[in-house]
Amino acid sequence: MTASETDRDVERAPPRVHLITDDSILERDDFPAVAHAALAVGGSDVALHVRGPGTDGRTLYRRTLDLRGASRDAGALLVVNDRVDVALAAGADAVQLAGRSLHPDDLPVEAGSLAVGVSVHGPAEASTVGTVDWLLAGTIYPTPSHPGRPGAGPRLLGAVAAVTAVPAIAIGGVTPERVAEVMRAGAWGVAVMRGVWDAADPIEALHRYLEVAAPDPTSDSTPTP
């Protein structure tokens, strides 16, 4: 990466709950209202990922820009997945990189102000990411987002933790009932999509994730970023 770690915003640990979108979610009429409410409720404990693999750059830019003020007011993290150009143009806080994205070492100097997350599927990938702010590690449990792909299980989190100290965010089929299990296995936080966006009451569902993902103040086993 052309910018050094000290050039990036790494002053705080990653949020505990990462709220992910897809193309269909971005197209929903109620997306702006629900997203703004989620940012206000989650505050600094939430990262909202504007992710739309099939969505054009102009739409991604407009969606991100619309959320910029609300994310700043709430102290939440606004992330754009894959599209570094959109993240920079819209003034997002961070970019989430996947297998088809640039490697963190190849990001342009202009991206030095962005926090960086990387998606990994195992310890081999995790060991090569370099200096980043978090990892999305999965798929932990089977999920409709990846039909036919069996979940790796929480043991994946332990395998990732064995090769890197970068905080891991568990992704893939993580329901509120499974949060404690993945946190015990070494996750710093969790990523969720349908568990919130498809809930009858998305904000109540987000509240539930926030409650169960909060660290236990009496425990000394919470991962340290």
C-alpha positions as CSV (number, residue, x, y, z in Angstrom):
1,M,0.0,0.0,0.0
2,T,1.5,3.4,-1.0
3,A,0.2,5.2,2.2
4,S,1.6,4.2,5.5
5,E,-0.5,3.0,8.4
6,T,-0.1,6.3,10.2
7,D,-1.7,8.0,7.2
8,R,-5.0,6.1,7.7
9,D,-7.8,6.5,10.2
10,V,-6.9,3.6,12.5
11,E,-7.6,5.4,15.8
12,R,-10.5,3.2,16.8
13,A,-11.4,-0.5,16.8
14,P,-13.7,-1.7,14.0
15,P,-17.5,-1.5,14.8
16,R,-19.0,-4.7,16.3
17,V,-21.8,-4.9,13.7
18,H,-21.3,-4.6,10.0
19,L,-24.5,-4.1,8.1
20,I,-24.1,-5.3,4.5
21,T,-26.3,-4.5,1.5
22,D,-26.7,-6.2,-1.9
23,D,-28.1,-5.0,-5.2
24,S,-31.7,-5.8,-4.3
25,I,-31.5,-4.0,-1.0
26,L,-30.1,-0.9,-2.6
27,E,-33.1,-0.8,-5.0
28,R,-35.7,-0.9,-2.2
29,D,-37.9,2.1,-1.9
30,D,-37.5,2.1,1.9
31,F,-33.7,1.6,1.8
32,P,-32.8,5.3,2.5
33,A,-35.2,5.5,5.5
34,V,-34.1,2.2,7.0
35,A,-30.4,3.0,6.4
36,H,-30.6,6.4,8.1
37,A,-32.4,4.9,11.0
38,A,-29.9,2.1,11.3
39,L,-27.0,4.6,11.4
40,A,-28.7,6.7,14.1
41,V,-29.4,3.6,16.2
42,G,-26.1,1.9,15.8
43,G,-23.8,4.9,16.0
44,S,-20.1,4.0,16.4
45,D,-21.0,0.3,16.9
46,V,-22.2,0.0,13.3
47,A,-20.4,0.0,9.9
48,L,-22.8,0.3,7.0
49,H,-21.4,-1.3,3.8
50,V,-22.8,0.0,0.5
51,R,-22.3,-3.2,-1.5
52,G,-23.8,-3.7,-4.9
53,P,-21.8,-6.0,-7.2
54,G,-24.2,-5.5,-10.1
55,T,-25.1,-1.8,-9.3
56,D,-23.6,0.9,-11.5
57,G,-21.1,3.3,-10.1
58,R,-23.4,6.3,-10.3
59,T,-26.1,4.7,-8.2
60,L,-23.5,3.5,-5.7
61,Y,-22.2,7.0,-5.5
62,R,-25.6,8.5,-4.9
63,R,-26.5,6.0,-2.3
64,T,-23.3,6.6,-0.4
65,L,-23.4,10.3,-0.7
66,D,-27.0,10.3,0.7
67,L,-25.8,8.5,3.8
68,R,-22.7,10.6,4.4
69,G,-24.2,13.2,6.6
70,A,-26.2,10.7,8.7
71,S,-23.1,8.5,9.2
72,R,-21.1,11.5,10.4
73,D,-23.8,12.7,12.7
74,A,-24.1,9.2,14.3
75,G,-20.4,8.5,14.4
76,A,-20.9,5.4,12.3
77,L,-18.6,4.0,9.7
78,L,-19.6,4.3,6.1
79,V,-18.0,1.7,3.9
80,V,-18.1,1.1,0.1
81,N,-17.4,-2.4,-1.0
82,D,-14.9,-3.0,-3.8
83,R,-15.2,0.4,-5.5
84,V,-12.4,2.5,-4.2
85,D,-13.2,5.3,-6.7
86,V,-16.8,5.6,-5.3
87,A,-15.6,5.5,-1.7
88,L,-13.2,8.5,-2.5
89,A,-15.7,10.4,-4.6
90,A,-18.5,10.1,-2.0
91,G,-16.4,10.8,1.0
92,A,-16.8,7.4,2.6
93,D,-14.8,6.4,5.7
94,A,-13.6,3.0,4.4
95,V,-13.4,0.5,1.6
96,Q,-14.0,-3.3,1.8
97,L,-11.9,-5.3,-0.6
98,A,-12.6,-8.7,-2.0
99,G,-10.9,-11.2,-4.2
100,R,-11.7,-9.2,-7.4
101,S,-10.6,-5.9,-5.8
102,L,-7.3,-4.3,-5.6
103,H,-4.9,-5.7,-3.1
104,P,-4.4,-3.4,-0.1
105,D,-0.8,-2.8,-1.1
106,D,-1.9,-1.5,-4.5
107,L,-4.3,1.1,-3.3
108,P,-3.5,4.6,-4.7
109,V,-2.1,7.2,-2.4
110,E,-5.4,9.1,-2.5
111,A,-6.9,6.2,-0.5
112,G,-4.6,6.8,2.4
113,S,-7.4,8.3,4.5
114,L,-9.7,5.3,4.1
115,A,-9.9,2.5,6.6
116,V,-9.5,-0.8,4.8
117,G,-11.3,-4.1,5.3
118,V,-10.5,-7.3,3.4
119,S,-12.7,-10.3,2.8
120,V,-11.0,-13.7,3.4
121,H,-12.1,-17.3,3.3
122,G,-9.2,-18.9,5.2
123,P,-5.9,-18.5,7.0
124,A,-3.9,-18.5,3.7
125,E,-5.6,-15.4,2.5
126,A,-5.6,-13.8,5.9
127,S,-1.8,-14.2,6.2
128,T,-1.2,-12.1,3.1
129,V,-3.4,-9.0,3.6
130,G,-0.8,-6.9,5.2
131,T,-1.8,-3.8,7.2
132,V,-5.6,-3.5,7.2
133,D,-8.2,-2.6,9.8
134,W,-10.4,-5.6,9.8
135,L,-11.2,-8.9,8.0
136,L,-14.6,-10.2,6.9
137,A,-14.0,-13.9,7.5
138,G,-16.4,-16.5,6.2
139,T,-18.6,-18.1,5.1
140,I,-19.1,-19.3,8.7
141,Y,-22.6,-20.9,8.4
142,P,-24.6,-21.8,5.2
143,T,-26.4,-18.8,3.8
144,P,-28.7,-18.1,0.8
145,S,-26.1,-15.5,-0.3
146,H,-23.8,-18.4,-1.3
147,P,-26.0,-21.3,-2.3
148,G,-24.2,-24.6,-2.3
149,R,-21.3,-23.4,-0.2
150,P,-21.1,-25.2,3.1
151,G,-20.3,-23.1,6.1
152,A,-16.7,-23.4,7.4
153,G,-17.9,-23.1,11.0
154,P,-16.5,-21.0,13.8
155,R,-13.2,-22.9,13.7
156,L,-12.4,-20.7,10.7
157,L,-12.1,-17.8,13.0
158,G,-9.6,-19.5,15.2
159,A,-7.5,-20.5,12.1
160,V,-7.5,-16.9,11.0
161,A,-6.6,-15.6,14.4
162,A,-3.6,-18.0,14.4
163,V,-2.0,-16.2,11.5
164,T,-2.9,-12.5,12.0
165,A,-3.8,-10.1,14.7
166,V,-6.2,-8.1,12.5
167,P,-9.7,-8.2,14.0
168,A,-12.0,-10.6,12.3
169,I,-15.7,-9.9,11.5
170,A,-17.7,-13.2,11.2
171,I,-19.8,-13.3,8.1
172,G,-22.3,-15.8,6.7
173,G,-25.5,-17.0,8.3
174,V,-24.7,-15.3,11.7
175,T,-28.0,-15.0,13.5
176,P,-28.3,-13.3,16.9
177,E,-28.4,-16.8,18.5
178,R,-25.0,-17.6,16.9
179,V,-23.2,-14.4,17.8
180,A,-22.0,-15.7,21.2
181,E,-20.5,-18.7,19.5
182,V,-18.5,-16.8,16.9
183,M,-17.3,-14.3,19.5
184,R,-16.0,-17.1,21.7
185,A,-14.3,-18.5,18.6
186,G,-12.3,-15.3,18.2
187,A,-14.5,-12.9,16.2
188,W,-14.3,-9.2,17.0
189,G,-17.8,-8.6,15.6
190,V,-20.3,-9.9,13.1
191,A,-21.6,-9.0,9.6
192,V,-25.3,-9.3,8.8
193,M,-27.5,-8.7,5.8
194,R,-30.9,-10.5,5.7
195,G,-31.1,-10.8,9.4
196,V,-31.7,-7.0,9.5
197,W,-32.9,-5.9,6.1
198,D,-35.4,-8.7,5.7
199,A,-36.7,-8.6,9.3
200,A,-40.3,-7.4,9.9
201,D,-38.8,-4.6,12.0
202,P,-35.2,-4.0,10.8
203,I,-34.3,-1.5,13.5
204,E,-35.5,-3.9,16.3
205,A,-33.4,-6.6,14.6
206,L,-30.4,-4.4,14.6
207,H,-30.9,-3.6,18.3
208,R,-30.8,-7.4,18.9
209,Y,-27.5,-7.8,17.1
210,L,-26.0,-4.8,18.9
211,E,-27.0,-6.2,22.3
212,V,-25.5,-9.6,21.7
213,A,-22.4,-8.4,20.0
214,A,-21.5,-6.0,22.8
215,P,-18.4,-7.1,24.7
216,D,-18.9,-8.5,28.2
217,P,-17.2,-6.0,30.6
218,T,-16.6,-8.8,33.1
219,S,-14.7,-11.0,30.6
220,D,-11.0,-10.8,29.7
221,S,-11.4,-13.0,26.6
222,T,-12.6,-10.3,24.2
223,P,-10.2,-10.0,21.2
224,T,-8.1,-6.9,21.1
225,P,-7.5,-5.3,17.8
